[in-house]
Amino acid sequence: MNYEEFQKCGARVTLSLLAGKWKPLILFYLFTGSQRFTDLWRIMPRVSKKVLLEQLKEMEEAGLIRRVEKNGFPPEVFYELSEQGRTLGPLLKQLDEWGDNYIQTKE
């Protein structure tokens, strides 16, 4: 496989979009509905605000999530899955099931 083929490899693209310690967990929480930044930060174990914001920006740039500002004072910022992000549901469910199965075989 040459470099151009590698760049277009579907598995590589998918894994690069999901790469990162927090992205799968962020997506998991967003599948339950839109979340305020501060609520996401509170439910995520041991993630700094800076890292969470970086991960959210990367996923927004990739088109997986949307940042929504609700006008008010101060404005509230919510994050939600985009249409493209919602299509990851079956894949993430399969990964979860695979992980559960893997854990059971290791016990």
trRosetta pair geometry for C-beta under 8 A, 3 or more apart (Angstrom, degrees):
i j d omega theta_ij theta_ji phi_ij phi_ji
1 5 4.7 -126 -164 93 85 126
1 6 5.4 110 137 -63 114 83
1 9 7.4 31 -173 -67 147 126
2 5 5.2 93 54 13 69 103
2 6 7.0 -125 104 -8 35 93
3 6 5.4 -55 -147 35 32 116
3 7 6.4 35 155 -23 66 103
4 7 5.8 -50 -151 31 32 113
4 8 6.7 14 155 -5 63 110
5 8 6.0 -69 -151 46 32 102
5 9 6.7 58 147 -54 65 89
6 9 5.5 -28 -154 -11 36 120
6 12 6.4 69 177 -29 67 168
7 12 7.5 -109 -132 95 18 143
8 13 7.7 -12 -162 -41 26 123
9 12 4.0 69 81 9 108 112
9 13 6.7 175 87 -12 56 84
10 13 5.8 -57 -147 37 31 110
10 14 6.2 29 158 -17 67 108
11 14 5.8 -56 -145 39 29 110
11 15 6.1 24 160 -14 65 110
12 15 6.0 -60 -144 42 26 106
12 16 6.2 25 158 -20 64 109
13 16 5.9 -59 -148 36 27 109
13 17 6.5 26 154 -19 63 106
14 17 5.9 -59 -153 34 30 110
14 18 6.5 7 157 0 66 112
14 91 7.5 -119 -165 -171 134 159
15 18 5.9 -67 -143 50 33 99
15 19 6.0 56 152 -55 67 96
16 19 5.3 -29 -142 -1 33 124
17 23 7.8 -177 143 168 54 153
17 59 7.8 90 -175 -115 82 72
17 62 5.4 145 -133 -175 100 155
17 64 6.6 138 179 -54 116 136
18 23 5.5 -180 -160 107 46 130
18 24 5.9 47 -170 -67 102 88
18 27 7.8 -44 -124 -7 90 148
18 88 7.9 151 -81 -147 114 138
19 23 6.9 55 75 26 26 144
20 23 4.3 87 66 -13 111 109
20 55 5.6 161 147 -118 152 108
20 58 7.4 131 -40 75 157 152
21 47 8.0 178 102 -101 113 106
22 25 5.4 -70 -158 49 55 110
22 26 5.6 58 147 -29 86 104
22 44 6.5 32 -142 -158 116 137
22 47 5.5 72 -98 -110 140 142
22 51 6.8 123 -3 138 148 106
22 52 6.6 -111 153 -104 163 64
22 55 4.9 -70 80 -90 117 173
23 26 5.6 -52 -142 34 31 112
23 27 6.4 30 159 -17 65 105
23 55 5.6 -150 -73 -166 74 115
23 58 7.6 -69 -91 86 120 120
23 59 6.3 155 -133 -68 101 120
24 27 5.7 -55 -149 38 32 112
24 28 6.3 41 150 -27 65 103
24 92 6.9 161 -149 -130 92 110
24 95 7.6 -101 -141 110 135 150
25 28 5.3 -46 -148 29 35 119
25 29 6.7 30 155 -13 64 102
25 44 6.3 113 125 -124 130 97
26 29 6.1 -60 -155 39 31 106
26 30 6.3 24 152 -15 66 111
26 40 6.7 34 -129 -161 85 127
26 44 7.4 -1 -79 -90 73 132
26 52 7.6 148 -89 -148 123 82
26 55 6.1 172 -27 128 153 126
26 56 6.9 -158 -156 -82 153 75
26 59 6.9 -154 102 -15 141 161
26 65 7.8 -61 139 -53 117 153
26 79 7.9 -35 -179 117 109 147
27 30 5.6 -60 -143 42 32 109
27 31 6.5 43 155 -32 65 99
27 59 7.7 -165 -68 -136 92 150
27 64 7.3 -55 -97 159 110 127
27 65 7.9 -135 -97 -62 73 114
27 81 7.4 72 -144 -94 75 109
27 85 6.9 -153 -129 -170 101 106
27 88 6.4 -54 -167 99 143 142
27 92 6.3 -147 119 -95 129 155
28 31 6.0 -51 -158 20 28 114
28 32 7.9 25 147 -16 56 97
28 92 7.1 -168 -82 173 74 140
29 32 6.1 -52 -169 24 43 110
29 35 5.8 9 139 -39 110 157
29 40 6.2 137 109 -122 151 85
29 43 6.3 137 -115 94 142 136
29 44 7.6 -85 -25 -68 153 89
30 33 7.5 -119 -165 75 42 19
30 34 7.2 17 -144 -110 79 34
30 35 6.1 -105 -94 6 67 112
30 65 6.3 -78 -144 -112 168 118
30 79 6.3 -72 -103 118 121 97
30 80 6.2 151 -161 -143 106 35
30 81 5.0 133 139 -48 117 88
30 85 7.3 -31 113 150 137 140
31 81 6.7 47 -85 -39 53 142
31 89 6.5 126 -125 -107 125 92
31 92 7.5 -150 -55 83 149 150
32 35 7.8 58 71 -58 96 109
33 80 7.4 -40 172 -119 44 98
34 68 6.9 -30 -148 38 142 133
34 78 4.6 34 164 170 120 123
34 79 6.5 170 -155 81 76 35
34 80 3.8 -40 -97 -77 93 105
35 39 5.1 -132 -172 85 91 115
35 40 4.7 103 128 -59 132 94
35 78 6.6 152 78 -154 27 76
35 79 5.7 -21 63 58 80 86
35 80 7.6 149 16 -78 60 60
36 39 4.4 89 58 6 87 105
36 40 7.0 -153 89 -6 44 84
36 76 6.0 -58 -121 -176 115 105
36 77 6.7 103 -152 79 70 56
36 78 5.5 -53 -89 -97 54 69
36 79 7.9 120 -131 12 11 76
37 40 5.8 -58 -153 35 31 111
37 41 6.3 29 153 -20 66 108
37 52 7.5 128 -165 126 87 125
37 53 7.6 28 -151 -89 126 83
37 56 7.5 -43 -116 -54 96 172
37 77 5.0 20 -17 87 117 109
37 78 7.7 -132 -26 -98 68 24
37 79 6.8 89 -76 -16 67 108
38 41 5.5 -52 -146 36 34 114
38 42 6.4 35 155 -22 65 105
39 42 5.7 -54 -148 34 32 111
39 43 6.5 15 160 -7 66 109
40 43 6.4 -70 -148 43 27 97
40 44 6.0 21 159 -21 67 114
40 52 6.5 152 117 -172 112 134
40 56 7.9 97 107 -75 162 129
40 79 6.7 5 -41 39 149 126
41 44 6.1 -59 -140 34 26 107
41 47 6.9 -127 -139 83 65 101
41 49 5.8 7 -125 -99 140 77
41 52 5.5 -163 -96 43 85 174
44 47 4.3 -24 126 22 124 127
44 52 6.4 148 57 -98 158 124
47 51 5.5 -123 -172 82 87 117
47 52 5.0 96 135 -60 123 99
48 51 4.7 89 58 10 87 101
48 52 6.8 -154 90 -5 44 87
49 52 5.7 -57 -146 40 31 112
49 53 6.1 32 156 -20 66 108
50 53 5.9 -58 -150 36 26 110
50 54 6.5 27 152 -19 63 107
51 54 5.6 -53 -148 35 33 113
51 55 6.4 32 155 -17 66 105
52 55 5.9 -56 -149 37 30 109
52 56 6.3 30 154 -18 65 108
53 56 5.7 -55 -145 38 31 112
53 57 6.3 33 155 -21 65 105
54 57 5.8 -55 -148 35 29 111
54 58 6.5 29 154 -19 64 105
55 58 5.8 -53 -149 35 31 112
55 59 6.5 25 155 -13 65 107
56 59 5.9 -60 -148 41 30 106
56 60 6.1 33 153 -22 66 107
56 65 6.8 -76 -155 79 73 146
56 67 7.3 89 157 -81 113 107
56 79 5.9 -94 -145 -102 121 151
57 60 5.6 -54 -145 36 31 113
57 61 6.3 31 156 -18 65 106
58 61 5.8 -54 -147 37 29 110
58 62 6.4 24 153 -15 63 110
59 62 5.6 -56 -144 41 34 111
59 64 4.4 -72 -172 63 89 117
59 65 4.7 41 125 15 113 111
59 85 7.5 59 174 -100 109 125
60 63 7.7 47 177 -68 31 23
60 64 7.5 -88 -72 53 24 71
60 65 5.4 -61 -81 77 65 87
60 66 6.9 100 -128 -114 90 24
60 67 5.5 0 -113 -23 143 103
60 79 7.9 -100 -72 -132 107 106
63 82 5.7 -91 171 67 64 163
63 84 5.0 32 131 49 102 151
63 85 7.6 -159 129 -42 58 85
64 81 7.1 -53 160 -142 66 71
64 82 6.1 177 163 30 15 108
64 84 6.1 -96 -102 100 45 101
64 85 4.0 96 -176 -89 63 99
64 88 7.1 19 -144 -17 109 140
65 79 5.4 14 168 -176 131 100
65 80 6.5 158 -160 83 83 30
65 81 5.8 -62 -108 -108 70 37
65 82 5.9 -162 -111 -15 12 88
65 85 5.4 68 -68 -69 55 159
66 79 7.1 161 80 -153 45 55
66 80 5.4 -18 57 64 93 82
66 81 7.6 27 12 115 85 12
66 82 5.1 113 -36 -76 95 86
67 77 6.4 -17 -170 -167 95 102
67 78 7.6 148 -161 80 47 47
67 79 5.9 -25 -102 -100 59 76
68 77 7.3 144 77 -159 47 52
68 78 4.6 -24 67 67 100 96
68 79 7.3 171 19 -88 81 24
68 80 6.3 14 -4 10 125 109
69 75 5.1 9 -172 167 105 129
69 76 7.2 150 -157 79 55 46
69 77 5.6 -25 -100 -101 71 69
69 78 7.8 177 -84 22 23 73
70 75 6.4 164 74 -165 51 74
70 76 4.5 -7 52 60 108 98
70 77 7.8 -156 17 -74 75 23
70 78 6.6 52 -20 -7 105 111
71 75 5.9 -38 -121 -114 35 98
72 75 5.8 134 53 -106 65 44
72 76 6.2 16 46 -5 123 91
81 85 3.7 -144 -160 99 87 125
81 86 5.0 113 134 -60 132 74
82 85 4.5 102 45 4 70 103
82 86 7.2 -127 93 -8 40 84
83 86 5.8 -52 -154 28 32 113
83 87 7.2 37 148 -26 60 98
84 87 5.9 -50 -163 20 37 114
85 88 5.9 -43 -172 13 47 115
86 89 5.9 -5 180 -26 56 113
87 90 7.8 -36 178 22 51 95
88 91 5.2 -68 -162 49 59 114
88 92 5.4 55 144 -24 90 108
89 92 6.1 -63 -143 39 24 105
89 93 6.2 25 159 -20 64 108
90 93 5.6 -54 -146 35 31 114
90 94 6.4 33 155 -19 65 104
91 94 5.8 -55 -153 35 31 111
91 95 6.5 31 150 -18 64 105
92 95 5.5 -50 -147 36 36 114
92 96 6.3 41 151 -22 65 103
93 96 5.6 -52 -150 34 32 114
93 97 6.4 30 153 -17 64 106
94 97 5.7 -54 -146 38 33 110
94 98 6.2 35 154 -21 65 106
95 98 5.6 -53 -146 36 31 113
95 99 6.3 32 154 -19 64 106
96 99 5.7 -56 -149 37 29 112
96 100 6.4 31 153 -19 64 104
97 100 5.7 -51 -147 35 32 112
97 101 6.4 32 154 -18 64 107
98 101 5.7 -58 -152 38 30 112
98 102 6.2 34 150 -23 65 107
99 102 5.5 -52 -145 34 32 114
99 103 6.4 36 155 -22 65 102
100 103 5.8 -52 -150 32 31 112
100 104 6.6 30 153 -18 63 106
101 104 5.8 -55 -151 35 32 112
101 105 6.6 28 153 -18 65 105
102 105 5.9 -59 -152 35 31 108
102 106 6.6 23 153 -16 65 110
103 106 5.9 -66 -153 38 32 108
103 107 6.8 39 152 -35 66 101
104 107 5.9 -46 -151 15 35 115
